[in-house]
Amino acid sequence: MEHIVTVQDAVTAFADWIEPTDAELDAIEMELPVILADVDLLDAYIITLDRTPTELDTRRIRRARRRALAARVALLNRTASETLPGGAA
């Protein structure tokens, strides 16, 4: 008979009473503009799933793609400036 004692730690590691730390919440908040831009991009793609994309749909996807890219660049610039003291590159 094998004992399954080590599984208990893995099961309780994801218990409901464990909440995210302040650092994890800050990281999510920092990435929120990227997440929202990606959601907008997915919404633009979903609209065109069941029909042929019109010129308006194409522009909507293009704008959403640019917003998502801009949000990613802003996040990278923000994290790069925080990790490099003095602004040295």
N, C-alpha and C positions, 0 to 999 in steps of 0.2 A: 504494500500500500504506500503510495506516494503522498506526501503532505504538500499542500499548495499554500505555503505560508508566504512566499515572496509575491504572490499575486495580490495579496491584500494591500500591499503598499501601492501597487500600480492602480488598484481600484479606488482607493481613498485619495490618491493624488488629485483626482478630478472631482472631488466631492463638491456639493453645492455651496458649502459654507466657506470655501476658499474664494476670496474676491481678488480682483486684479489690484496690483500695487499702484501707488501713485505714479511711479515711473512708467508703468505700462499704460496707464490712462493718459499720461502726458504724451507718450509716443503715438497713441491712437489719435489724440487731439491734433498732434502735429501733422499726421498723415491724412486727416479728414478731408482737406480740399482735394487731394488726389483721389481718395475713395469716391467722393461725390462727383468728380469729373468723370471717373470711370463708369459710374452708374449712369450718368447722362449719355456717355458714348454707347453703353449697352442698350439704353432706351432707344437711341437713334437707330441702332442696328435691328432691334426687335420690331420696330415699326415697319421695316422693310422686309421682314421675313415672309409674309404671305402675299406680297404683291411686287410688281416691278417698281424699282425706285424711280421716283420722279426727280426733276431738277431740284425741287425744294428738299426732298429727302437727301439727295447728294450733298447739298449745301449744309444741311443739318448735321450730317455725319462728319463732313469736313470741319465744321466749326467745333463740334464736340471733340474731334480728334486733336485739334489745335489747343483747345482748353485743357484736355488731359495732358498733353505734352507740356504745356506751360506750367501746369500745376506740379508735374514731376520735376521740371527744371527748377522751379521756385523751392521745392522741398530739398533738392540736392544742394542748391546754393545756400539755403538756410542751415542745413546740417554741416556743410563744409565750413561755413563761417563760424559755427559753434565749436567745431573740432580743432580748427587751426587758430591758436591764440595769436593775437596781434594782426590777424588778417594776412599772414604770410602764406604764399602759395607755392 
